[in-house]
Amino acid sequence: MSGFVPVPFFRPSIGEEEIDEVVATLRSGWLTTGERARRFEAAFSDYIGSGVEAIAVNSATAGLHLALEALGIGPGDEVIVPDLTFTATAEVVRYLGAEVRLVDVDPVTLCLTPEAFAAAVGPRTRAVIPVHYGGLACDLDGIAAVAAQYGIDVVEDAAHALPTRWRGRLIGSHGTAASVFSFYANKTITTGEGGMLVTPRRELAARAKVMRLHGIDRDAFDRYRHPGHGWRYDIVAPGFKYNLSDLAAAVGLRQLAKADALRDRREAIAGTYLEAFADLPLRLPVRGEQGGHAWHLFAVRLDPSAPIDRDGFIAALAERGIGSSMHYAPLHRMTYWRERYGLAAEDYPVSEEAFRSLVTLPLFPDMRDEEIQSVIAAVREALDGRG
């Protein structure tokens, strides 16, 4: 194919300010969790607002695990998780010996609904992990109301949702037990690998801080700053190795400062796509309320009337130099989850249909105009019957 500008699925938006901060960190002589990680936590807490505490970790998976551990989730408990998500959302439940209850998603938003959540609640349900799919806010008010009715904790998987708003307030500021954000390489802001656990609960934050670093009651930077007592520490629990390094936090500090600008650019690209694809046999993502979508993903679903199937569409885009992906193969299709819980595709009709039709198109802030137009041209050509 000729005439198409090659476009990767994703390219990070890294500027000289991130590079300078990393260089300054290297020159500081302190590379692991220290002053920059603490600054990143403080800046993130201020950004989210509502007096939350922010605990920097090396992945969103780690943050979800720490949140559930701090809530006391364990054997005999059950946690409700949407079927259409990455396995990390569910696997952290199994880390703790608890069981997962997978629930189908809404056909429009691809998020967990309050109604599906309520129908899945059982006598052992202790928590629910709603996912803000693609960066679109789920119905937090409705989910919180069901959770309050049954005495269930809400831990938001906000890996896609910075900065997403629900009812005008940022995800992370709505009083749920915890919200966990991802800073993986292709997320809305990045530290390469990393995440942030945000919580209004002081006791949960205190437990997570101890458990993220081997259950030690004092971190290495604190011991370094007080050399007279540097060797003295206690182990208060069998913890984990989940801390975020200063090198990663250095990138995060600079990324966070432009989070809103990066989102605005993603929203502008999404708006261009929505207009350009409106007449095609595609189910397009919904915008949500004002600010209600971070546009981490631009996931489309092929209509049954489309001239090619999902795999053919991905291949047609690749032939034209356009990267794409698919988010996600639902958990009921994965060997471990299917076999452990005896799951059947007919029990998850929405996520099963989504699996057969979902394609995620390139959307990242550094996309040049010619790249955006190349994606649009490739999509239109692939779906005009010649794909």
Residue pairs with C-beta under 8 A, 6 or more apart in sequence:
1 319
1 320
1 321
3 377
4 320
4 321
4 322
4 374
4 377
4 378
5 321
5 370
5 371
5 373
5 374
6 321
6 322
6 374
7 321
7 322
7 323
7 362
7 367
7 371
7 374
7 375
8 323
8 362
9 186
9 323
9 324
9 325
9 360
9 362
10 185
10 186
10 323
10 362
10 364
11 364
11 366
11 367
12 185
12 186
12 190
12 364
12 366
13 255
13 258
13 262
13 364
13 365
13 366
14 190
14 251
15 254
17 254
17 257
18 250
18 251
18 254
18 255
21 36
21 250
21 251
21 253
21 254
22 247
22 250
22 251
24 250
25 31
25 36
25 246
25 247
25 250
26 247
28 35
28 246
30 221
30 224
30 246
31 245
31 246
31 247
32 220
32 221
32 243
32 245
32 246
33 56
33 213
33 219
33 220
33 221
33 243
33 244
33 245
33 246
33 249
34 220
34 221
34 224
34 246
35 221
35 246
36 246
36 249
36 250
36 253
37 56
37 221
37 243
37 244
37 245
37 246
37 248
37 249
38 221
39 249
39 253
40 56
40 244
40 249
40 252
40 253
40 256
41 53
41 54
41 55
41 56
41 196
42 54
43 253
43 256
43 257
44 54
44 56
44 196
44 198
44 252
44 256
45 52
45 53
45 54
45 198
47 163
47 170
47 256
47 259
48 54
48 170
48 172
48 173
48 198
49 169
49 170
49 173
50 169
50 172
50 173
50 174
50 175
50 200
51 200
52 172
52 173
52 198
52 199
52 200
53 198
53 199
53 200
53 202
53 205
54 196
54 197
54 198
55 63
55 66
55 196
55 197
55 198
55 199
55 205
55 208
55 209
55 212
56 194
56 195
56 196
56 243
56 244
56 249
56 252
57 63
57 66
57 194
57 195
57 196
57 197
57 212
57 242
57 243
57 244
58 193
58 194
58 195
58 241
58 242
58 243
58 244
58 245
58 248
59 88
59 182
59 184
59 193
59 194
59 195
59 242
60 88
60 157
60 159
60 180
60 181
60 182
60 183
60 184
60 195
61 88
61 91
61 92
61 195
62 195
62 212
62 240
62 242
63 178
63 180
63 181
63 195
63 196
63 197
63 208
63 242
64 88
64 89
64 92
64 129
64 155
64 157
64 180
65 92
65 95
65 96
65 240
65 242
66 197
66 207
66 208
66 211
66 212
66 240
66 242
67 155
67 177
67 178
67 180
67 197
67 199
67 204
67 208
68 79
68 92
68 93
68 96
68 98
68 127
68 155
69 96
69 207
69 208
69 211
70 178
70 203
70 204
70 207
70 208
70 211
71 126
71 127
71 153
71 155
71 177
71 204
73 79
73 93
73 96
73 98
73 126
73 127
74 96
74 97
74 98
75 96
75 97
75 98
76 98
76 124
77 96
77 98
77 99
77 124
77 125
77 126
77 127
78 98
78 99
78 100
78 101
78 122
78 124
78 125
78 126
79 93
79 98
79 99
79 100
79 101
79 125
79 126
79 127
79 128
79 129
80 101
80 103
80 112
80 117
80 120
80 121
80 125
80 127
80 128
80 129
81 89
81 90
81 93
81 100
81 101
81 102
81 103
81 128
81 129
81 131
81 331
82 89
82 102
82 103
82 104
82 105
82 111
82 112
82 129
82 130
82 131
82 133
82 351
83 102
83 103
83 104
83 105
83 330
83 331
83 332
83 348
83 351
84 104
84 105
84 110
84 131
84 133
84 328
84 330
84 331
84 350
84 351
84 354
85 131
85 133
85 157
85 328
85 331
86 159
86 327
86 328
87 331
87 334
87 337
89 129
89 131
89 157
90 100
90 102
90 129
90 331
90 337
93 99
93 100
93 129
94 100
98 126
99 124
100 337
100 341
101 120
101 122
101 125
102 331
102 332
102 337
102 341
102 343
102 348
103 112
103 116
103 117
103 119
103 120
104 116
104 347
104 348
104 349
104 350
104 351
105 111
105 112
105 113
105 116
105 133
105 350
105 351
105 354
106 112
106 113
106 116
106 350
107 350
107 353
108 286
109 133
109 136
109 138
109 286
109 288
110 133
110 134
110 136
110 299
110 350
110 351
110 354
111 130
111 131
111 132
111 133
111 136
111 138
111 139
112 128
112 130
112 131
112 138
112 143
113 138
113 139
113 142
114 139
114 142
114 143
114 145
114 146
115 142
117 128
117 130
117 143
117 146
117 147
118 146
118 149
121 146
121 150
121 152
125 150
125 152
126 152
126 153
127 152
127 153
127 154
127 155
127 177
128 143
128 147
128 152
128 153
128 154
128 155
129 155
129 156
129 157
130 138
130 140
130 143
130 154
130 156
130 157
131 138
131 157
131 159
131 160
132 138
132 156
132 157
132 158
132 160
132 161
132 164
132 171
132 294
133 160
133 297
134 160
134 285
134 293
134 295
134 296
134 297
134 298
134 299
134 327
135 160
135 161
135 164
135 188
135 293
135 294
135 295
135 296
135 297
136 164
136 285
136 286
136 288
136 292
136 293
136 294
137 161
137 164
137 165
137 166
137 171
137 288
137 289
137 292
137 293
140 156
140 166
140 167
140 171
140 174
140 176
141 166
141 167
143 154
144 154
144 174
144 175
144 176
146 152
147 153
147 154
153 176
153 177
154 176
154 177
155 176
155 177
155 178
155 179
155 180
156 171
156 172
156 176
156 178
156 179
156 180
157 180
158 164
158 171
158 172
158 179
158 180
158 181
158 182
158 198
159 180
159 181
159 182
159 184
159 187
159 195
160 182
160 187
160 188
160 294
160 296
160 297
161 171
161 179
161 181
161 294
161 296
162 171
162 181
162 187
162 188
162 189
162 259
162 294
163 170
163 171
163 188
163 259
163 260
163 263
163 291
163 294
164 170
164 171
164 291
164 292
164 293
164 294
165 171
165 289
165 290
165 291
165 292
166 174
166 289
166 292
167 289
168 290
168 291
171 179
172 179
172 181
172 198
175 200
177 199
177 201
177 204
178 197
178 198
178 199
178 201
178 204
179 197
179 198
179 199
180 195
180 196
180 197
180 198
181 187
181 195
181 196
181 198
182 194
182 195
183 189
183 190
183 191
183 192
183 193
183 194
183 195
183 196
183 248
183 252
183 255
184 190
184 192
184 193
184 194
184 195
185 192
185 193
186 364
187 296
188 259
188 262
188 263
188 266
188 294
188 295
188 296
189 252
189 255
189 256
189 258
189 259
189 262
190 251
190 252
190 255
191 244
191 248
191 249
191 251
191 252
191 255
192 248
192 251
193 248
194 244
194 248
194 249
194 252
195 244
197 205
197 208
199 205
199 208
210 216
210 217
210 236
210 237
210 239
211 237
211 239
211 240
211 242
212 239
212 240
212 242
212 243
213 219
213 220
213 239
213 240
213 241
213 242
213 243
214 235
214 239
214 240
214 241
215 235
215 236
215 237
215 238
215 239
216 233
216 234
216 235
216 236
216 239
217 233
217 234
217 235
217 236
218 232
218 233
218 234
219 243
223 229
223 230
223 231
223 232
223 233
224 230
244 252
255 262
261 365
262 365
263 294
263 295
265 365
266 294
266 295
266 296
266 363
266 364
266 365
267 293
267 295
269 295
269 298
269 363
269 365
269 367
269 372
270 285
270 287
270 293
270 295
270 298
270 363
272 372
272 376
273 284
273 298
273 361
273 363
273 372
273 375
273 376
274 284
274 285
274 287
276 376
276 379
276 380
277 284
277 300
277 376
277 379
277 380
278 284
280 379
280 380
280 383
281 302
281 303
281 305
281 306
281 307
281 383
282 300
282 301
282 302
282 303
282 306
282 383
283 300
283 301
283 302
283 303
283 357
284 300
285 293
285 297
285 298
285 299
285 300
286 293
287 293
295 363
297 327
297 360
297 363
298 360
298 361
298 362
298 363
299 327
299 358
299 359
299 360
299 361
300 358
300 359
300 360
300 361
301 353
301 354
301 357
301 358
301 359
302 308
302 309
302 310
302 313
302 357
302 359
303 357
306 313
306 383
307 383
307 384
307 385
307 387
308 316
308 382
308 383
308 387
309 356
310 326
310 356
310 357
310 358
310 359
312 387
313 359
313 382
313 383
313 387
314 324
314 326
314 359
316 378
316 381
316 382
316 387
317 323
317 324
317 359
317 378
317 379
317 382
318 324
320 374
320 377
320 378
320 381
320 382
321 374
321 378
322 361
322 362
322 374
322 375
322 378
322 379
323 362
324 359
324 360
324 361
324 362
325 359
325 360
326 358
326 359
326 360
327 358
327 360
328 358
329 355
330 348
330 351
330 352
330 354
330 355
331 337
331 343
332 338
332 343
332 344
332 345
332 347
332 348
332 351
332 352
333 345
333 352
333 355
337 343
345 352
346 352
361 375
361 379
362 371
362 375
381 387
